[in-house]
């Protein structure tokens, strides 16, 4: 994955978790993930990492994959790339 410019990001930058990286690779969604703005990438990682139970983490991972596959949704809200 290519390096993003995080210099203007004011919140903590999260490292890519292995399960998300693997899901992106398995579902061939790396490009879709990289096409999202840096704040969305970071929000997805932070949201995934805040899951306390494995079932919750898996549910969130499945939602991220689904949203990236669809392309017009971000955190259950309609979204359109500029």
PyMOL Python script that loads the backbone (N, CA, C, O; Angstrom):
from pymol import cmd

cmd.read_pdbstr("""\
ATOM      1  N   UNK A   1       0.834  -1.174   0.000  1.00  0.00           N
ATOM      2  CA  UNK A   1       0.000   0.000   0.000  1.00  0.00           C
ATOM      3  C   UNK A   1       0.883   1.242   0.000  1.00  0.00           C
ATOM      4  O   UNK A   1       1.953   1.263   0.608  1.00  0.00           O
ATOM      5  N   UNK A   2       0.420   2.260  -0.683  1.00  0.00           N
ATOM      6  CA  UNK A   2       1.214   3.484  -0.776  1.00  0.00           C
ATOM      7  C   UNK A   2       1.110   4.302   0.505  1.00  0.00           C
ATOM      8  O   UNK A   2       0.167   4.154   1.283  1.00  0.00           O
ATOM      9  N   UNK A   3       2.087   5.157   0.703  1.00  0.00           N
ATOM     10  CA  UNK A   3       2.152   6.003   1.889  1.00  0.00           C
ATOM     11  C   UNK A   3       1.238   7.217   1.710  1.00  0.00           C
ATOM     12  O   UNK A   3       1.222   7.820   0.637  1.00  0.00           O
ATOM     13  N   UNK A   4       0.486   7.578   2.737  1.00  0.00           N
ATOM     14  CA  UNK A   4      -0.412   8.726   2.700  1.00  0.00           C
ATOM     15  C   UNK A   4       0.248   9.922   3.377  1.00  0.00           C
ATOM     16  O   UNK A   4       1.127   9.761   4.223  1.00  0.00           O
ATOM     17  N   UNK A   5      -0.188  11.128   2.993  1.00  0.00           N
ATOM     18  CA  UNK A   5       0.266  12.342   3.666  1.00  0.00           C
ATOM     19  C   UNK A   5      -0.652  12.583   4.855  1.00  0.00           C
ATOM     20  O   UNK A   5      -1.798  12.998   4.683  1.00  0.00           O
ATOM     21  N   UNK A   6      -0.158  12.328   6.048  1.00  0.00           N
ATOM     22  CA  UNK A   6      -0.942  12.471   7.262  1.00  0.00           C
ATOM     23  C   UNK A   6      -0.621  13.773   7.990  1.00  0.00           C
ATOM     24  O   UNK A   6      -1.091  13.966   9.112  1.00  0.00           O
ATOM     25  N   UNK A   7       0.156  14.666   7.398  1.00  0.00           N
ATOM     26  CA  UNK A   7       0.657  15.854   8.077  1.00  0.00           C
ATOM     27  C   UNK A   7      -0.449  16.790   8.572  1.00  0.00           C
ATOM     28  O   UNK A   7      -0.250  17.503   9.556  1.00  0.00           O
ATOM     29  N   UNK A   8      -1.602  16.800   7.916  1.00  0.00           N
ATOM     30  CA  UNK A   8      -2.677  17.703   8.326  1.00  0.00           C
ATOM     31  C   UNK A   8      -3.686  17.022   9.240  1.00  0.00           C
ATOM     32  O   UNK A   8      -4.667  17.640   9.653  1.00  0.00           O
ATOM     33  N   UNK A   9      -3.456  15.783   9.549  1.00  0.00           N
ATOM     34  CA  UNK A   9      -4.368  15.044  10.402  1.00  0.00           C
ATOM     35  C   UNK A   9      -4.117  15.406  11.852  1.00  0.00           C
ATOM     36  O   UNK A   9      -2.998  15.264  12.345  1.00  0.00           O
ATOM     37  N   UNK A  10      -5.149  15.873  12.540  1.00  0.00           N
ATOM     38  CA  UNK A  10      -4.953  16.345  13.905  1.00  0.00           C
ATOM     39  C   UNK A  10      -5.235  15.275  14.959  1.00  0.00           C
ATOM     40  O   UNK A  10      -4.883  15.458  16.124  1.00  0.00           O
ATOM     41  N   UNK A  11      -5.852  14.183  14.580  1.00  0.00           N
ATOM     42  CA  UNK A  11      -6.100  13.121  15.545  1.00  0.00           C
ATOM     43  C   UNK A  11      -5.027  12.043  15.425  1.00  0.00           C
ATOM     44  O   UNK A  11      -4.251  12.048  14.470  1.00  0.00           O
ATOM     45  N   UNK A  12      -4.977  11.129  16.374  1.00  0.00           N
ATOM     46  CA  UNK A  12      -3.933  10.095  16.305  1.00  0.00           C
ATOM     47  C   UNK A  12      -4.031   9.282  15.018  1.00  0.00           C
ATOM     48  O   UNK A  12      -5.125   8.982  14.541  1.00  0.00           O
ATOM     49  N   UNK A  13      -2.905   8.939  14.481  1.00  0.00           N
ATOM     50  CA  UNK A  13      -2.848   8.105  13.279  1.00  0.00           C
ATOM     51  C   UNK A  13      -2.668   6.664  13.722  1.00  0.00           C
ATOM     52  O   UNK A  13      -1.744   6.346  14.472  1.00  0.00           O
ATOM     53  N   UNK A  14      -3.548   5.801  13.258  1.00  0.00           N
ATOM     54  CA  UNK A  14      -3.510   4.404  13.651  1.00  0.00           C
ATOM     55  C   UNK A  14      -2.760   3.567  12.623  1.00  0.00           C
ATOM     56  O   UNK A  14      -2.843   3.811  11.419  1.00  0.00           O
ATOM     57  N   UNK A  15      -2.033   2.585  13.116  1.00  0.00           N
ATOM     58  CA  UNK A  15      -1.330   1.644  12.238  1.00  0.00           C
ATOM     59  C   UNK A  15      -2.344   0.655  11.672  1.00  0.00           C
ATOM     60  O   UNK A  15      -3.343   0.329  12.314  1.00  0.00           O
ATOM     61  N   UNK A  16      -2.071   0.193  10.479  1.00  0.00           N
ATOM     62  CA  UNK A  16      -2.942  -0.772   9.810  1.00  0.00           C
ATOM     63  C   UNK A  16      -2.911  -2.106  10.566  1.00  0.00           C
ATOM     64  O   UNK A  16      -1.848  -2.716  10.679  1.00  0.00           O
ATOM     65  N   UNK A  17      -4.052  -2.572  11.085  1.00  0.00           N
ATOM     66  CA  UNK A  17      -4.070  -3.868  11.756  1.00  0.00           C
ATOM     67  C   UNK A  17      -3.980  -5.004  10.735  1.00  0.00           C
ATOM     68  O   UNK A  17      -4.441  -4.875   9.601  1.00  0.00           O
ATOM     69  N   UNK A  18      -3.392  -6.094  11.150  1.00  0.00           N
ATOM     70  CA  UNK A  18      -3.162  -7.226  10.244  1.00  0.00           C
ATOM     71  C   UNK A  18      -4.462  -7.791   9.685  1.00  0.00           C
ATOM     72  O   UNK A  18      -4.518  -8.155   8.510  1.00  0.00           O
ATOM     73  N   UNK A  19      -5.513  -7.870  10.510  1.00  0.00           N
ATOM     74  CA  UNK A  19      -6.761  -8.453  10.004  1.00  0.00           C
ATOM     75  C   UNK A  19      -7.407  -7.583   8.930  1.00  0.00           C
ATOM     76  O   UNK A  19      -8.000  -8.108   7.987  1.00  0.00           O
ATOM     77  N   UNK A  20      -7.302  -6.274   9.057  1.00  0.00           N
ATOM     78  CA  UNK A  20      -7.840  -5.394   8.013  1.00  0.00           C
ATOM     79  C   UNK A  20      -6.995  -5.491   6.751  1.00  0.00           C
ATOM     80  O   UNK A  20      -7.537  -5.567   5.648  1.00  0.00           O
ATOM     81  N   UNK A  21      -5.687  -5.489   6.896  1.00  0.00           N
ATOM     82  CA  UNK A  21      -4.806  -5.620   5.727  1.00  0.00           C
ATOM     83  C   UNK A  21      -5.097  -6.914   4.978  1.00  0.00           C
ATOM     84  O   UNK A  21      -5.146  -6.929   3.748  1.00  0.00           O
ATOM     85  N   UNK A  22      -5.291  -7.999   5.722  1.00  0.00           N
ATOM     86  CA  UNK A  22      -5.591  -9.292   5.095  1.00  0.00           C
ATOM     87  C   UNK A  22      -6.952  -9.274   4.406  1.00  0.00           C
ATOM     88  O   UNK A  22      -7.097  -9.815   3.310  1.00  0.00           O
ATOM     89  N   UNK A  23      -7.948  -8.658   5.036  1.00  0.00           N
ATOM     90  CA  UNK A  23      -9.281  -8.579   4.433  1.00  0.00           C
ATOM     91  C   UNK A  23      -9.240  -7.765   3.137  1.00  0.00           C
ATOM     92  O   UNK A  23      -9.877  -8.135   2.151  1.00  0.00           O
ATOM     93  N   UNK A  24      -8.502  -6.672   3.139  1.00  0.00           N
ATOM     94  CA  UNK A  24      -8.382  -5.853   1.927  1.00  0.00           C
ATOM     95  C   UNK A  24      -7.749  -6.655   0.800  1.00  0.00           C
ATOM     96  O   UNK A  24      -8.176  -6.572  -0.352  1.00  0.00           O
ATOM     97  N   UNK A  25      -6.736  -7.425   1.141  1.00  0.00           N
ATOM     98  CA  UNK A  25      -6.043  -8.255   0.142  1.00  0.00           C
ATOM     99  C   UNK A  25      -6.964  -9.369  -0.352  1.00  0.00           C
ATOM    100  O   UNK A  25      -7.098  -9.580  -1.558  1.00  0.00           O
ATOM    101  N   UNK A  26      -7.595 -10.078   0.579  1.00  0.00           N
ATOM    102  CA  UNK A  26      -8.468 -11.202   0.230  1.00  0.00           C
ATOM    103  C   UNK A  26      -9.611 -10.769  -0.677  1.00  0.00           C
ATOM    104  O   UNK A  26      -9.941 -11.465  -1.637  1.00  0.00           O
ATOM    105  N   UNK A  27     -10.213  -9.633  -0.379  1.00  0.00           N
ATOM    106  CA  UNK A  27     -11.371  -9.147  -1.134  1.00  0.00           C
ATOM    107  C   UNK A  27     -10.988  -8.190  -2.260  1.00  0.00           C
ATOM    108  O   UNK A  27     -11.851  -7.594  -2.905  1.00  0.00           O
ATOM    109  N   UNK A  28      -9.683  -8.051  -2.487  1.00  0.00           N
ATOM    110  CA  UNK A  28      -9.166  -7.178  -3.552  1.00  0.00           C
ATOM    111  C   UNK A  28      -9.744  -5.766  -3.437  1.00  0.00           C
ATOM    112  O   UNK A  28     -10.246  -5.201  -4.408  1.00  0.00           O
ATOM    113  N   UNK A  29      -9.657  -5.216  -2.226  1.00  0.00           N
ATOM    114  CA  UNK A  29     -10.198  -3.882  -1.958  1.00  0.00           C
ATOM    115  C   UNK A  29      -9.135  -2.874  -1.553  1.00  0.00           C
ATOM    116  O   UNK A  29      -9.465  -1.792  -1.067  1.00  0.00           O
ATOM    117  N   UNK A  30      -7.874  -3.209  -1.745  1.00  0.00           N
ATOM    118  CA  UNK A  30      -6.800  -2.285  -1.366  1.00  0.00           C
ATOM    119  C   UNK A  30      -6.925  -0.956  -2.098  1.00  0.00           C
ATOM    120  O   UNK A  30      -6.748   0.104  -1.496  1.00  0.00           O
ATOM    121  N   UNK A  31      -7.225  -1.005  -3.385  1.00  0.00           N
ATOM    122  CA  UNK A  31      -7.368   0.238  -4.156  1.00  0.00           C
ATOM    123  C   UNK A  31      -8.564   1.052  -3.665  1.00  0.00           C
ATOM    124  O   UNK A  31      -8.479   2.276  -3.558  1.00  0.00           O
ATOM    125  N   UNK A  32      -9.657   0.391  -3.371  1.00  0.00           N
ATOM    126  CA  UNK A  32     -10.841   1.092  -2.878  1.00  0.00           C
ATOM    127  C   UNK A  32     -10.534   1.757  -1.539  1.00  0.00           C
ATOM    128  O   UNK A  32     -10.988   2.870  -1.276  1.00  0.00           O
ATOM    129  N   UNK A  33      -9.766   1.075  -0.698  1.00  0.00           N
ATOM    130  CA  UNK A  33      -9.384   1.646   0.597  1.00  0.00           C
ATOM    131  C   UNK A  33      -8.466   2.849   0.386  1.00  0.00           C
ATOM    132  O   UNK A  33      -8.662   3.891   1.011  1.00  0.00           O
ATOM    133  N   UNK A  34      -7.478   2.719  -0.478  1.00  0.00           N
ATOM    134  CA  UNK A  34      -6.545   3.814  -0.730  1.00  0.00           C
ATOM    135  C   UNK A  34      -7.220   5.008  -1.392  1.00  0.00           C
ATOM    136  O   UNK A  34      -6.739   6.135  -1.270  1.00  0.00           O
ATOM    137  N   UNK A  35      -8.325   4.776  -2.089  1.00  0.00           N
ATOM    138  CA  UNK A  35      -9.050   5.874  -2.745  1.00  0.00           C
ATOM    139  C   UNK A  35      -9.841   6.712  -1.742  1.00  0.00           C
ATOM    140  O   UNK A  35     -10.236   7.837  -2.047  1.00  0.00           O
ATOM    141  N   UNK A  36     -10.069   6.172  -0.561  1.00  0.00           N
ATOM    142  CA  UNK A  36     -10.787   6.924   0.470  1.00  0.00           C
ATOM    143  C   UNK A  36      -9.875   7.998   1.054  1.00  0.00           C
ATOM    144  O   UNK A  36      -8.656   7.829   1.085  1.00  0.00           O
ATOM    145  N   UNK A  37     -10.457   9.098   1.514  1.00  0.00           N
ATOM    146  CA  UNK A  37      -9.644  10.147   2.144  1.00  0.00           C
ATOM    147  C   UNK A  37      -8.934   9.598   3.383  1.00  0.00           C
ATOM    148  O   UNK A  37      -9.434   8.674   4.024  1.00  0.00           O
ATOM    149  N   UNK A  38      -7.776  10.159   3.720  1.00  0.00           N
ATOM    150  CA  UNK A  38      -7.034   9.679   4.892  1.00  0.00           C
ATOM    151  C   UNK A  38      -7.863   9.655   6.180  1.00  0.00           C
ATOM    152  O   UNK A  38      -7.691   8.749   6.995  1.00  0.00           O
ATOM    153  N   UNK A  39      -8.756  10.629   6.380  1.00  0.00           N
ATOM    154  CA  UNK A  39      -9.545  10.625   7.610  1.00  0.00           C
ATOM    155  C   UNK A  39     -10.452   9.401   7.671  1.00  0.00           C
ATOM    156  O   UNK A  39     -10.668   8.852   8.752  1.00  0.00           O
ATOM    157  N   UNK A  40     -10.985   8.964   6.538  1.00  0.00           N
ATOM    158  CA  UNK A  40     -11.836   7.775   6.527  1.00  0.00           C
ATOM    159  C   UNK A  40     -11.018   6.517   6.803  1.00  0.00           C
ATOM    160  O   UNK A  40     -11.450   5.646   7.558  1.00  0.00           O
ATOM    161  N   UNK A  41      -9.852   6.423   6.200  1.00  0.00           N
ATOM    162  CA  UNK A  41      -8.985   5.275   6.451  1.00  0.00           C
ATOM    163  C   UNK A  41      -8.680   5.185   7.944  1.00  0.00           C
ATOM    164  O   UNK A  41      -8.782   4.117   8.547  1.00  0.00           O
ATOM    165  N   UNK A  42      -8.311   6.302   8.521  1.00  0.00           N
ATOM    166  CA  UNK A  42      -7.957   6.355   9.936  1.00  0.00           C
ATOM    167  C   UNK A  42      -9.169   6.053  10.826  1.00  0.00           C
ATOM    168  O   UNK A  42      -9.050   5.339  11.822  1.00  0.00           O
ATOM    169  N   UNK A  43     -10.332   6.599  10.461  1.00  0.00           N
ATOM    170  CA  UNK A  43     -11.549   6.334  11.237  1.00  0.00           C
ATOM    171  C   UNK A  43     -11.897   4.850  11.219  1.00  0.00           C
ATOM    172  O   UNK A  43     -12.259   4.290  12.254  1.00  0.00           O
ATOM    173  N   UNK A  44     -11.794   4.212  10.068  1.00  0.00           N
ATOM    174  CA  UNK A  44     -12.074   2.780   9.983  1.00  0.00           C
ATOM    175  C   UNK A  44     -11.160   1.988  10.922  1.00  0.00           C
ATOM    176  O   UNK A  44     -11.621   1.103  11.643  1.00  0.00           O
ATOM    177  N   UNK A  45      -9.875   2.307  10.910  1.00  0.00           N
ATOM    178  CA  UNK A  45      -8.923   1.585  11.756  1.00  0.00           C
ATOM    179  C   UNK A  45      -9.216   1.826  13.235  1.00  0.00           C
ATOM    180  O   UNK A  45      -9.245   0.881  14.024  1.00  0.00           O
ATOM    181  N   UNK A  46      -9.430   3.073  13.611  1.00  0.00           N
ATOM    182  CA  UNK A  46      -9.724   3.385  15.003  1.00  0.00           C
ATOM    183  C   UNK A  46     -10.988   2.704  15.482  1.00  0.00           C
ATOM    184  O   UNK A  46     -11.029   2.179  16.594  1.00  0.00           O
ATOM    185  N   UNK A  47     -12.023   2.706  14.650  1.00  0.00           N
ATOM    186  CA  UNK A  47     -13.299   2.081  14.985  1.00  0.00           C
ATOM    187  C   UNK A  47     -13.114   0.569  15.153  1.00  0.00           C
ATOM    188  O   UNK A  47     -13.645  -0.030  16.089  1.00  0.00           O
ATOM    189  N   UNK A  48     -12.368  -0.028  14.249  1.00  0.00           N
ATOM    190  CA  UNK A  48     -12.090  -1.460  14.334  1.00  0.00           C
ATOM    191  C   UNK A  48     -11.312  -1.782  15.611  1.00  0.00           C
ATOM    192  O   UNK A  48     -11.630  -2.746  16.307  1.00  0.00           O
ATOM    193  N   UNK A  49     -10.310  -0.987  15.913  1.00  0.00           N
ATOM    194  CA  UNK A  49      -9.467  -1.240  17.084  1.00  0.00           C
ATOM    195  C   UNK A  49     -10.207  -1.039  18.416  1.00  0.00           C
ATOM    196  O   UNK A  49      -9.811  -1.612  19.431  1.00  0.00           O
ATOM    197  N   UNK A  50     -11.261  -0.244  18.421  1.00  0.00           N
ATOM    198  CA  UNK A  50     -12.000  -0.004  19.666  1.00  0.00           C
ATOM    199  C   UNK A  50     -12.965  -1.132  20.021  1.00  0.00           C
ATOM    200  O   UNK A  50     -13.556  -1.113  21.100  1.00  0.00           O
ATOM    201  N   UNK A  51     -13.134  -2.101  19.146  1.00  0.00           N
ATOM    202  CA  UNK A  51     -14.011  -3.241  19.451  1.00  0.00           C
ATOM    203  C   UNK A  51     -13.408  -4.044  20.595  1.00  0.00           C
ATOM    204  O   UNK A  51     -12.224  -4.380  20.573  1.00  0.00           O
ATOM    205  N   UNK A  52     -14.217  -4.344  21.575  1.00  0.00           N
ATOM    206  CA  UNK A  52     -13.726  -5.073  22.747  1.00  0.00           C
ATOM    207  C   UNK A  52     -13.870  -6.590  22.592  1.00  0.00           C
ATOM    208  O   UNK A  52     -13.043  -7.347  23.099  1.00  0.00           O
ATOM    209  N   UNK A  53     -14.902  -7.025  21.904  1.00  0.00           N
ATOM    210  CA  UNK A  53     -15.130  -8.466  21.732  1.00  0.00           C
ATOM    211  C   UNK A  53     -14.755  -8.889  20.315  1.00  0.00           C
ATOM    212  O   UNK A  53     -14.915  -8.111  19.375  1.00  0.00           O
ATOM    213  N   UNK A  54     -14.260 -10.109  20.157  1.00  0.00           N
ATOM    214  CA  UNK A  54     -13.913 -10.602  18.811  1.00  0.00           C
ATOM    215  C   UNK A  54     -15.104 -10.563  17.851  1.00  0.00           C
ATOM    216  O   UNK A  54     -14.937 -10.286  16.664  1.00  0.00           O
ATOM    217  N   UNK A  55     -16.301 -10.839  18.364  1.00  0.00           N
ATOM    218  CA  UNK A  55     -17.490 -10.825  17.498  1.00  0.00           C
ATOM    219  C   UNK A  55     -17.769  -9.420  16.975  1.00  0.00           C
ATOM    220  O   UNK A  55     -18.149  -9.237  15.818  1.00  0.00           O
ATOM    221  N   UNK A  56     -17.577  -8.448  17.832  1.00  0.00           N
ATOM    222  CA  UNK A  56     -17.784  -7.055  17.428  1.00  0.00           C
ATOM    223  C   UNK A  56     -16.747  -6.646  16.400  1.00  0.00           C
ATOM    224  O   UNK A  56     -17.067  -5.994  15.406  1.00  0.00           O
ATOM    225  N   UNK A  57     -15.510  -7.030  16.642  1.00  0.00           N
ATOM    226  CA  UNK A  57     -14.439  -6.701  15.696  1.00  0.00           C
ATOM    227  C   UNK A  57     -14.732  -7.310  14.326  1.00  0.00           C
ATOM    228  O   UNK A  57     -14.554  -6.648  13.304  1.00  0.00           O
ATOM    229  N   UNK A  58     -15.177  -8.560  14.299  1.00  0.00           N
ATOM    230  CA  UNK A  58     -15.486  -9.209  13.025  1.00  0.00           C
ATOM    231  C   UNK A  58     -16.661  -8.527  12.335  1.00  0.00           C
ATOM    232  O   UNK A  58     -16.642  -8.349  11.117  1.00  0.00           O
ATOM    233  N   UNK A  59     -17.669  -8.149  13.087  1.00  0.00           N
ATOM    234  CA  UNK A  59     -18.822  -7.450  12.510  1.00  0.00           C
ATOM    235  C   UNK A  59     -18.381  -6.128  11.878  1.00  0.00           C
ATOM    236  O   UNK A  59     -18.821  -5.779  10.782  1.00  0.00           O
ATOM    237  N   UNK A  60     -17.519  -5.403  12.569  1.00  0.00           N
ATOM    238  CA  UNK A  60     -17.021  -4.135  12.040  1.00  0.00           C
ATOM    239  C   UNK A  60     -16.151  -4.357  10.807  1.00  0.00           C
ATOM    240  O   UNK A  60     -16.237  -3.600   9.840  1.00  0.00           O
ATOM    241  N   UNK A  61     -15.323  -5.380  10.839  1.00  0.00           N
ATOM    242  CA  UNK A  61     -14.481  -5.694   9.684  1.00  0.00           C
ATOM    243  C   UNK A  61     -15.357  -6.031   8.480  1.00  0.00           C
ATOM    244  O   UNK A  61     -15.082  -5.585   7.366  1.00  0.00           O
ATOM    245  N   UNK A  62     -16.401  -6.809   8.699  1.00  0.00           N
ATOM    246  CA  UNK A  62     -17.335  -7.149   7.616  1.00  0.00           C
ATOM    247  C   UNK A  62     -18.016  -5.899   7.066  1.00  0.00           C
ATOM    248  O   UNK A  62     -18.218  -5.785   5.857  1.00  0.00           O
ATOM    249  N   UNK A  63     -18.372  -4.956   7.949  1.00  0.00           N
ATOM    250  CA  UNK A  63     -19.013  -3.719   7.496  1.00  0.00           C
ATOM    251  C   UNK A  63     -18.043  -2.891   6.658  1.00  0.00           C
ATOM    252  O   UNK A  63     -18.432  -2.334   5.631  1.00  0.00           O
ATOM    253  N   UNK A  64     -16.798  -2.806   7.082  1.00  0.00           N
ATOM    254  CA  UNK A  64     -15.795  -2.049   6.317  1.00  0.00           C
ATOM    255  C   UNK A  64     -15.643  -2.645   4.927  1.00  0.00           C
ATOM    256  O   UNK A  64     -15.631  -1.916   3.935  1.00  0.00           O
ATOM    257  N   UNK A  65     -15.526  -3.960   4.847  1.00  0.00           N
ATOM    258  CA  UNK A  65     -15.391  -4.634   3.555  1.00  0.00           C
ATOM    259  C   UNK A  65     -16.603  -4.347   2.685  1.00  0.00           C
ATOM    260  O   UNK A  65     -16.457  -4.025   1.506  1.00  0.00           O
ATOM    261  N   UNK A  66     -17.797  -4.460   3.251  1.00  0.00           N
ATOM    262  CA  UNK A  66     -19.026  -4.206   2.500  1.00  0.00           C
ATOM    263  C   UNK A  66     -19.081  -2.766   1.993  1.00  0.00           C
ATOM    264  O   UNK A  66     -19.432  -2.523   0.838  1.00  0.00           O
ATOM    265  N   UNK A  67     -18.737  -1.821   2.853  1.00  0.00           N
ATOM    266  CA  UNK A  67     -18.786  -0.413   2.447  1.00  0.00           C
ATOM    267  C   UNK A  67     -17.778  -0.107   1.348  1.00  0.00           C
ATOM    268  O   UNK A  67     -18.078   0.643   0.420  1.00  0.00           O
ATOM    269  N   UNK A  68     -16.588  -0.682   1.446  1.00  0.00           N
ATOM    270  CA  UNK A  68     -15.589  -0.454   0.409  1.00  0.00           C
ATOM    271  C   UNK A  68     -16.013  -1.098  -0.903  1.00  0.00           C
ATOM    272  O   UNK A  68     -15.780  -0.541  -1.976  1.00  0.00           O
ATOM    273  N   UNK A  69     -16.630  -2.259  -0.821  1.00  0.00           N
ATOM    274  CA  UNK A  69     -17.115  -2.941  -2.025  1.00  0.00           C
ATOM    275  C   UNK A  69     -18.209  -2.109  -2.690  1.00  0.00           C
ATOM    276  O   UNK A  69     -18.220  -1.956  -3.911  1.00  0.00           O
ATOM    277  N   UNK A  70     -19.126  -1.573  -1.891  1.00  0.00           N
ATOM    278  CA  UNK A  70     -20.225  -0.761  -2.430  1.00  0.00           C
ATOM    279  C   UNK A  70     -19.717   0.571  -2.967  1.00  0.00           C
ATOM    280  O   UNK A  70     -20.133   1.011  -4.038  1.00  0.00           O
ATOM    281  N   UNK A  71     -18.822   1.211  -2.229  1.00  0.00           N
ATOM    282  CA  UNK A  71     -18.207   2.446  -2.689  1.00  0.00           C
ATOM    283  C   UNK A  71     -18.971   3.724  -2.419  1.00  0.00           C
ATOM    284  O   UNK A  71     -18.421   4.813  -2.579  1.00  0.00           O
ATOM    285  N   UNK A  72     -20.219   3.621  -2.015  1.00  0.00           N
ATOM    286  CA  UNK A  72     -21.023   4.840  -1.811  1.00  0.00           C
ATOM    287  C   UNK A  72     -21.492   4.998  -0.372  1.00  0.00           C
ATOM    288  O   UNK A  72     -22.434   5.741  -0.095  1.00  0.00           O
ATOM    289  N   UNK A  73     -20.828   4.294   0.545  1.00  0.00           N
ATOM    290  CA  UNK A  73     -21.215   4.328   1.956  1.00  0.00           C
ATOM    291  C   UNK A  73     -19.967   4.500   2.803  1.00  0.00           C
ATOM    292  O   UNK A  73     -18.913   3.935   2.511  1.00  0.00           O
ATOM    293  N   UNK A  74     -20.107   5.300   3.868  1.00  0.00           N
ATOM    294  CA  UNK A  74     -19.037   5.471   4.852  1.00  0.00           C
ATOM    295  C   UNK A  74     -19.685   5.509   6.223  1.00  0.00           C
ATOM    296  O   UNK A  74     -20.460   6.418   6.517  1.00  0.00           O
ATOM    297  N   UNK A  75     -19.380   4.544   7.054  1.00  0.00           N
ATOM    298  CA  UNK A  75     -19.934   4.440   8.404  1.00  0.00           C
ATOM    299  C   UNK A  75     -21.467   4.500   8.379  1.00  0.00           C
ATOM    300  O   UNK A  75     -22.088   5.247   9.135  1.00  0.00           O
ATOM    301  N   UNK A  76     -22.051   3.701   7.497  1.00  0.00           N
ATOM    302  CA  UNK A  76     -23.507   3.602   7.333  1.00  0.00           C
ATOM    303  C   UNK A  76     -24.169   4.891   6.856  1.00  0.00           C
ATOM    304  O   UNK A  76     -25.378   5.060   7.014  1.00  0.00           O
ATOM    305  N   UNK A  77     -23.398   5.790   6.282  1.00  0.00           N
ATOM    306  CA  UNK A  77     -23.958   7.025   5.719  1.00  0.00           C
ATOM    307  C   UNK A  77     -23.635   7.076   4.237  1.00  0.00           C
ATOM    308  O   UNK A  77     -22.594   6.579   3.806  1.00  0.00           O
ATOM    309  N   UNK A  78     -24.518   7.671   3.463  1.00  0.00           N
ATOM    310  CA  UNK A  78     -24.223   7.845   2.038  1.00  0.00           C
ATOM    311  C   UNK A  78     -22.985   8.697   1.894  1.00  0.00           C
ATOM    312  O   UNK A  78     -22.803   9.669   2.627  1.00  0.00           O
ATOM    313  N   UNK A  79     -22.128   8.336   0.944  1.00  0.00           N
ATOM    314  CA  UNK A  79     -20.896   9.059   0.706  1.00  0.00           C
ATOM    315  C   UNK A  79     -20.589   9.008  -0.778  1.00  0.00           C
ATOM    316  O   UNK A  79     -20.810   7.994  -1.439  1.00  0.00           O
ATOM    317  N   UNK A  80     -20.081  10.110  -1.288  1.00  0.00           N
ATOM    318  CA  UNK A  80     -19.710  10.171  -2.695  1.00  0.00           C
ATOM    319  C   UNK A  80     -18.333  10.800  -2.809  1.00  0.00           C
ATOM    320  O   UNK A  80     -18.086  11.880  -2.272  1.00  0.00           O
ATOM    321  N   UNK A  81     -17.443  10.120  -3.508  1.00  0.00           N
ATOM    322  CA  UNK A  81     -16.104  10.641  -3.728  1.00  0.00           C
ATOM    323  C   UNK A  81     -16.179  11.909  -4.549  1.00  0.00           C
ATOM    324  O   UNK A  81     -17.035  12.061  -5.421  1.00  0.00           O
ATOM    325  N   UNK A  82     -15.259  12.821  -4.250  1.00  0.00           N
ATOM    326  CA  UNK A  82     -15.238  14.090  -5.007  1.00  0.00           C
ATOM    327  C   UNK A  82     -14.461  13.939  -6.275  1.00  0.00           C
ATOM    328  O   UNK A  82     -14.334  14.896  -7.039  1.00  0.00           O
TER     329      UNK A  82
END
""", "prot")
cmd.dss("prot")
cmd.show_as("cartoon", "prot")
cmd.util.cbc("prot")
cmd.orient("prot")
